[in-house]
């Protein structure tokens, strides 16, 4: 039975993720001054092999303005890295590049609170202003 439960949990998580993406609106609606965003991430985990994954996400005007990246640790439940406030601040100040680190927000009994983190570099290109 545990396999069926984990599949149901996965399906429910995917549906919630889909709904959240729809609710976030399109990049062109939320940030019309942005032409595209590129997010480079290095996922880290605690352990012998700390680098878990390298990932690059391209966000175009037709894409959802959804900047929650899920934790890549399988046992982590409800864990993510929320880049929304960082990106919103970058757009507000018209900043083009931002680098930083975030820890996973997920908490479980089987994992330490510092089980995963990311190092990120966000690049934003803005729509050229017409004269």
C-alpha positions as CSV (number, residue, x, y, z in Angstrom):
1,X,0.0,0.0,0.0
2,X,2.8,2.6,0.6
3,X,3.6,2.7,-3.1
4,X,0.0,3.6,-4.0
5,X,0.0,6.3,-1.3
6,X,3.3,7.8,-2.5
7,X,1.9,7.9,-6.1
8,X,-1.2,9.6,-4.9
9,X,0.9,12.1,-3.0
10,X,3.0,12.7,-6.1
11,X,-0.1,13.3,-8.3
12,X,-1.6,15.7,-5.7
13,X,1.7,17.6,-5.5
14,X,1.9,17.9,-9.3
15,X,-1.7,19.1,-9.5
16,X,-1.0,21.7,-6.7
17,X,2.2,22.8,-8.6
18,X,0.1,23.2,-11.8
19,X,-2.5,25.3,-10.0
20,X,0.1,27.5,-8.4
21,X,1.8,28.1,-11.8
22,X,-1.6,29.1,-13.3
23,X,-2.4,31.4,-10.3
24,X,1.0,33.1,-10.6
25,X,0.1,34.6,-14.0
26,X,2.4,35.0,-17.0
27,X,5.7,36.7,-16.8
28,X,4.5,39.2,-19.4
29,X,1.5,40.1,-17.1
30,X,3.3,40.2,-13.8
31,X,6.6,41.9,-15.1
32,X,5.8,43.4,-18.5
33,X,9.2,45.2,-18.4
34,X,11.1,41.9,-18.5
35,X,12.0,40.2,-21.7
36,X,13.4,37.0,-20.1
37,X,15.0,35.6,-17.0
38,X,17.7,32.9,-16.7
39,X,18.2,31.2,-13.4
40,X,21.3,29.1,-12.9
41,X,21.2,26.8,-9.8
42,X,23.5,24.4,-8.1
43,X,21.6,22.1,-5.8
44,X,23.6,20.9,-2.7
45,X,22.8,18.2,-0.3
46,X,24.4,17.2,3.0
47,X,26.7,14.2,2.6
48,X,29.8,12.8,0.8
49,X,28.7,14.1,-2.7
50,X,27.5,17.6,-1.9
51,X,26.6,18.7,-5.4
52,X,23.3,17.0,-6.3
53,X,22.5,18.7,-9.6
54,X,23.1,21.7,-11.8
55,X,20.0,23.3,-13.3
56,X,19.2,26.2,-15.6
57,X,15.7,27.6,-16.0
58,X,14.7,30.0,-18.8
59,X,11.6,32.0,-18.2
60,X,10.1,33.8,-21.2
61,X,7.1,36.2,-21.3
62,X,4.7,33.4,-22.2
63,X,5.8,31.3,-19.2
64,X,4.2,31.4,-15.7
65,X,5.9,33.9,-13.3
66,X,6.4,31.0,-10.9
67,X,9.7,30.9,-9.1
68,X,9.4,28.1,-6.5
69,X,12.0,25.5,-7.3
70,X,11.3,22.1,-5.6
71,X,13.8,20.5,-3.3
72,X,15.6,17.7,-5.2
73,X,15.8,15.4,-2.1
74,X,13.3,12.7,-2.6
75,X,12.5,12.3,1.1
76,X,11.8,16.1,1.5
77,X,8.1,17.0,1.7
78,X,6.9,20.5,0.9
79,X,10.4,21.7,0.5
80,X,11.3,24.4,-2.0
81,X,13.5,27.3,-2.8
82,X,11.3,30.4,-3.3
83,X,13.0,33.0,-5.6
84,X,9.9,35.1,-6.0
85,X,10.8,38.0,-3.6
86,X,14.4,38.1,-5.0
87,X,13.2,38.4,-8.6
88,X,10.5,40.9,-7.7
89,X,13.1,43.1,-5.9
90,X,15.4,42.8,-8.9
91,X,12.7,43.9,-11.3
92,X,11.7,46.8,-9.0
93,X,15.3,48.1,-8.9
94,X,16.0,47.0,-12.5
95,X,18.9,44.9,-11.4
96,X,20.3,42.6,-14.1
97,X,22.3,40.0,-12.0
98,X,21.9,38.6,-8.5
99,X,23.8,35.8,-6.8
100,X,23.0,34.2,-3.5
101,X,22.2,31.0,-1.6
102,X,19.0,29.6,-0.1
103,X,18.3,26.7,2.2
104,X,15.4,24.4,1.6
105,X,12.2,25.3,3.5
106,X,11.1,21.7,3.9
107,X,11.1,20.0,7.3
108,X,10.8,16.3,7.8
109,X,11.5,13.9,10.7
110,X,14.0,11.9,8.7
111,X,16.1,14.9,7.4
112,X,18.1,17.6,9.2
113,X,16.8,21.1,8.6
114,X,20.0,21.9,6.6
115,X,19.6,18.9,4.3
116,X,19.7,20.9,1.0
117,X,20.5,24.3,-0.3
118,X,21.0,26.0,-3.6
119,X,23.5,28.6,-4.9
120,X,21.8,30.7,-7.6
121,X,22.6,33.3,-10.2
122,X,19.6,35.1,-11.7
123,X,20.0,37.1,-14.9
124,X,17.2,39.4,-16.1
125,X,17.0,41.1,-19.4
126,X,14.6,44.0,-19.7
127,X,12.5,45.2,-22.7
128,X,14.2,48.0,-24.4
129,X,12.3,51.3,-23.9
130,X,11.1,52.9,-27.1
131,X,11.7,56.6,-27.4
